[in-house]
Amino acid sequence: MKKLAFIFVTVFTLMVFAGTGYAGDMEILGIKFPGEKVVAGKTLKLNGVAYLKKLGFVKVYAGGFYLETPAKDAKEAIESEQVKCFHLQYLTKKATAKKLQEGIIELFEKNNSPELVKAHRADIEKFASWFDKDMAPGKTSITTYVPGKGLTLEYQGEVRGTIPGSEFAQMYFRYTFGEKADKNIKKGYLGL
């Protein structure tokens, strides 16, 4: 009886903690994302993966979301003060730099209050301007938040700059995890 109870407790414990760990290596649309990544001296874990499709058939990108401490909660993904990183790999050449820039500005406006958008208009436009090359298959964008430093964009292999502070970074993460964000993308990155 004790042996049976021990087995039950062990299986139950493994089931409970299986959902709280990180995702490990994952693949989506043929793009592989490693389970861990070292960023700013911290080992981040792959929290989840997602992809964006437009017009129902154009595969735009596949992405991985990395955190120091994995999170299943959107608010925590937005507001937690930890190193966070989005790694996107593009899958199409159909998006021009101009379309990318317009889309980024639109997402900031859609997912943040008018007051925040107004207060950070110059930073939104600066961040969008860094996407100054057309999208191409195999090219990447890596956006990293480091507490005390800010949000840094590396686009197509080149570090474009950093917007300091946490408020702008939260605005950026809100367009993926906020109330108006794409539900499937949000679920994928949260590993749900």
C-alpha positions as CSV (number, residue, x, y, z in Angstrom):
1,M,0.0,0.0,0.0
2,K,2.8,2.4,0.9
3,K,4.5,1.6,-2.4
4,L,1.3,2.4,-4.3
5,A,0.9,5.7,-2.4
6,F,4.5,6.6,-3.2
7,I,4.0,5.9,-6.9
8,F,0.8,8.0,-6.9
9,V,2.5,10.9,-5.2
10,T,5.5,10.8,-7.5
11,V,3.3,10.7,-10.7
12,F,1.1,13.5,-9.3
13,T,4.1,15.6,-8.5
14,L,5.6,15.1,-12.0
15,M,2.2,16.0,-13.6
16,V,1.9,19.2,-11.6
17,F,5.5,20.3,-12.3
18,A,5.5,19.3,-15.9
19,G,3.3,22.3,-16.7
20,T,5.4,24.8,-14.8
21,G,8.8,24.1,-16.4
22,Y,10.1,25.6,-19.6
23,A,9.2,24.3,-23.1
24,G,12.6,22.9,-24.1
25,D,13.7,22.9,-27.7
26,M,10.8,23.6,-30.1
27,E,10.2,23.7,-33.8
28,I,7.5,25.6,-35.7
29,L,7.1,25.9,-39.5
30,G,10.4,24.2,-39.9
31,I,12.3,26.8,-37.7
32,K,14.0,25.4,-34.6
33,F,14.3,27.4,-31.4
34,P,16.7,26.2,-28.7
35,G,15.3,25.6,-25.2
36,E,17.8,28.0,-23.7
37,K,19.6,31.1,-24.8
38,V,22.1,33.3,-22.9
39,V,21.3,37.0,-23.1
40,A,22.9,39.8,-21.1
41,G,24.7,37.2,-18.9
42,K,21.4,35.4,-18.0
43,T,20.2,32.0,-19.1
44,L,16.7,32.5,-20.6
45,K,14.3,29.7,-21.2
46,L,12.1,29.2,-24.2
47,N,8.6,30.1,-23.0
48,G,6.7,29.3,-26.2
49,V,6.7,29.7,-30.0
50,A,4.2,31.2,-32.4
51,Y,3.8,32.3,-36.0
52,L,2.0,35.0,-37.9
53,K,0.0,34.4,-41.1
54,K,-1.6,37.1,-43.2
55,L,-4.4,36.6,-45.7
56,G,-4.8,33.1,-44.4
57,F,-1.9,31.7,-46.3
58,V,1.2,34.0,-46.3
59,K,3.5,32.8,-43.5
60,V,5.2,36.0,-42.3
61,Y,7.4,34.8,-39.4
62,A,8.0,32.2,-36.8
63,G,9.1,33.3,-33.3
64,G,10.3,32.2,-30.0
65,F,9.8,34.1,-26.7
66,Y,12.4,33.7,-24.0
67,L,12.3,34.6,-20.3
68,E,14.5,34.1,-17.2
69,T,11.5,32.7,-15.4
70,P,8.9,31.1,-17.6
71,A,5.4,32.7,-17.4
72,K,1.9,31.5,-18.5
73,D,0.3,34.8,-17.4
74,A,0.1,37.7,-20.0
75,K,0.4,40.4,-17.3
76,E,3.6,38.8,-16.0
77,A,5.0,38.5,-19.5
78,I,4.4,42.3,-20.0
79,E,5.3,43.7,-16.6
80,S,7.9,41.4,-15.0
81,E,11.3,42.9,-14.5
82,Q,13.5,40.2,-16.0
83,V,15.5,39.8,-19.2
84,K,13.1,38.9,-22.0
85,C,13.7,38.3,-25.6
86,F,11.7,37.8,-28.8
87,H,13.6,36.0,-31.6
88,L,11.7,36.2,-34.9
89,Q,12.7,34.6,-38.2
90,Y,11.0,35.9,-41.3
91,L,9.5,33.5,-43.9
92,T,8.4,35.9,-46.7
93,K,9.7,38.7,-48.8
94,K,6.3,40.3,-49.2
95,A,6.6,42.9,-46.5
96,T,8.5,46.0,-47.4
97,A,10.2,48.2,-44.8
98,K,7.4,50.8,-45.2
99,K,4.7,48.2,-44.4
100,L,6.7,46.9,-41.4
101,Q,7.1,50.4,-40.0
102,E,3.4,51.2,-40.5
103,G,2.4,47.9,-38.9
104,I,4.6,48.4,-35.9
105,I,3.2,51.9,-35.2
106,E,-0.4,50.6,-35.7
107,L,0.3,47.8,-33.1
108,F,1.6,50.2,-30.5
109,E,-1.4,52.5,-31.1
110,K,-4.0,49.6,-31.0
111,N,-2.7,47.9,-27.8
112,N,-1.8,50.9,-25.6
113,S,-3.8,53.8,-24.2
114,P,-3.8,57.1,-26.2
115,E,-2.0,58.8,-23.2
116,L,0.9,56.3,-23.4
117,V,1.1,56.5,-27.1
118,K,1.2,60.3,-27.0
119,A,3.8,60.3,-24.2
120,H,6.0,57.9,-26.2
121,R,5.3,59.0,-29.8
122,A,8.9,59.9,-30.6
123,D,10.2,56.6,-29.2
124,I,7.5,54.6,-31.2
125,E,8.5,56.3,-34.4
126,K,12.2,55.9,-33.7
127,F,11.7,52.1,-32.9
128,A,9.7,51.7,-36.1
129,S,12.3,53.5,-38.2
130,W,14.9,50.9,-37.3
131,F,12.9,48.4,-39.5
132,D,14.4,50.1,-42.6
133,K,15.0,47.0,-44.8
134,D,12.5,44.8,-46.5
135,M,11.6,41.5,-45.0
136,A,13.4,38.5,-46.5
137,P,13.2,34.7,-45.7
138,G,15.9,33.7,-43.2
139,K,16.4,37.3,-41.9
140,T,15.8,37.9,-38.2
141,S,14.7,40.5,-35.7
142,I,15.7,40.1,-32.0
143,T,14.1,42.3,-29.4
144,T,15.6,42.2,-25.9
145,Y,14.5,43.9,-22.7
146,V,17.1,44.2,-20.0
147,P,16.0,45.8,-16.7
148,G,17.8,49.1,-16.0
149,K,18.8,49.3,-19.7
150,G,15.7,49.2,-21.9
151,L,14.5,47.6,-25.1
152,T,17.1,46.8,-27.7
153,L,16.4,45.9,-31.4
154,E,18.8,43.8,-33.5
155,Y,17.4,43.8,-37.0
156,Q,18.8,41.6,-39.8
157,G,22.0,41.1,-37.9
158,E,22.6,44.7,-36.9
159,V,22.0,46.3,-33.5
160,R,19.8,49.3,-34.3
161,G,19.5,50.9,-30.9
162,T,17.9,50.9,-27.4
163,I,14.9,52.7,-26.0
164,P,15.6,53.2,-22.3
165,G,13.2,52.5,-19.4
166,S,10.6,49.9,-18.7
167,E,7.4,51.7,-19.7
168,F,8.2,51.7,-23.4
169,A,9.2,48.0,-23.2
170,Q,5.8,47.2,-21.5
171,M,4.1,49.0,-24.4
172,Y,6.1,46.8,-26.8
173,F,5.2,43.5,-25.0
174,R,1.5,44.6,-24.7
175,Y,1.1,44.4,-28.4
176,T,1.8,40.7,-28.2
177,F,0.3,39.9,-24.8
178,G,-2.3,42.7,-24.2
179,E,-6.1,42.4,-24.3
180,K,-6.3,43.3,-28.0
181,A,-3.4,41.1,-29.1
182,D,-3.8,38.1,-31.5
183,K,-5.1,35.3,-29.3
184,N,-3.3,32.5,-31.1
185,I,0.0,34.3,-31.0
186,K,-0.4,35.1,-27.3
187,K,-1.2,31.5,-26.5
188,G,1.7,30.2,-28.4
189,Y,4.2,32.5,-26.7
190,L,2.7,31.8,-23.3
191,G,3.0,28.1,-24.0
192,L,-0.7,27.5,-23.5
